[in-house]
């Protein structure tokens, strides 16, 4: 455990942000798979997904805080919970299977484009210094 903490401290700020963004993306992808599973089993998945992902987000956040892990996975679950909450308003007759695939796609894009987002952040910081 001490070796893991030492490796966490050795990470630069940029590497830490990259890891956190990827964890958020993984949380959204996992939420998408959970949405697909629940939508294929239940006829009314909204309540199950809303409260289930919300509880999972809170439980993961508590685990991350108590274990000293980097917060990220819980933020991905929380983001997906907000998406589930808004889904009936955005697409009243929309299928939750579509929402599951949409969450998976957004999460994968987040994971893959993390280096690009950090590049634009660094560029913005350089422009702000001028």
N, C-alpha and C positions, 0 to 999 in steps of 0.2 A: 504494500500500500504506500509506503514511503517513497519507493521508486516512481510510482505513478504520480504522486504529488510533485516530486522533483521535476519530472518531465513536463507537467502542466506549467510549472513556474518558468521553465526554459522557453516556452512558446513565446514568440513575439506577439505584439498586439494584433498584427495583421493575421497571423496564423490562428490566433484565438478567435478573431472575428470570422475567419473562413470556416473554422470548425463549428462555431455557433450557427452560422447560416446553413451549413450542411445539415446540422441536427434539426433545424426547423424544417428543412425540406424533407428529411426522413420522417418527421412527425406528420407532415401533410400526406406523404405517400402512404404511411401506415393507416392514417385516417381514411384515405380513399379505399384501401383494401377492406377496412372494417365496414365502410359504407356499402361496398359491393356485397359483402357477406350478409349484412343485415337486410339490405334491399332484396336479396334473393330468397331470404327466409321469411320475412315479415311482409304483411300486406299494408301496414301503416308504420313505416320505419322512422318517421320524423321524430316522434317522442323518444324512441329508443336511442336514436343517434344523438339527438340533442343532449339528453341527460347522460347517456353513456360516455360520449366523447368529453363532455364537460367534467364528469367525475374522473375520467382517465387523465384529463389535463391537470386537475387539482392533485390527484394522487401522484402523478409524475413530477409535478413541481415540488411537492413535499419531499419526495424521494431525492430529487436533485439537490435540494437545499440541505437536507439532513446528511447526505453523503458527500457533500462538497463538490458535486459534479457540475459541469458547465450547463447552465440553463439553455435549453434549445428545443429538445424534444417536446417538452410541455407547451412551449410556445407554438409549435406546429400543430399539436392537438387543439389548442385554444383557437388558432386561426381557422382550423377546419370546423370547429364547433360554431364559430360565427358564420361560416359559410353555410352550414346546415340550418342555422337559425334563419338566415336570409333567403334560403332556397325557395320556400313557398311564395315569397313576395317577388322574387326575380323571375321565377318560372312557375306560375301557379299549377300547371298541369305537367310539370317536369318530372321525369322519372329519377328516382334516387340512384339507379344504376348509372345514369348520365352524370350525376353529381359525383359518384365514386370515381368514374373514369376522369372526370374533370379535376378532381383533387389529386389523383395520381399524376396526371399530366403536369399540373402546376408544381407539384412537389419535385418531379424529375427535372423540370426546367430550372427550378430554384437550385437544385444540387449541381446541375451541369453549368449554370451560368454564374456561380458564385465568384470565380476568379474575375469575370468581366465586371461584376458589380463592385468588387473591391478596386479594380482599375479605375473606374469612374469616380469612386470615393477619393482615391489618392489624387486624381486629377483635380477634383473639386477643392481639396485641401491645398494643393499647390496654387490654384487660382486665388483662393481666399488669402493666401499669404502675401500676395502682390499688392 
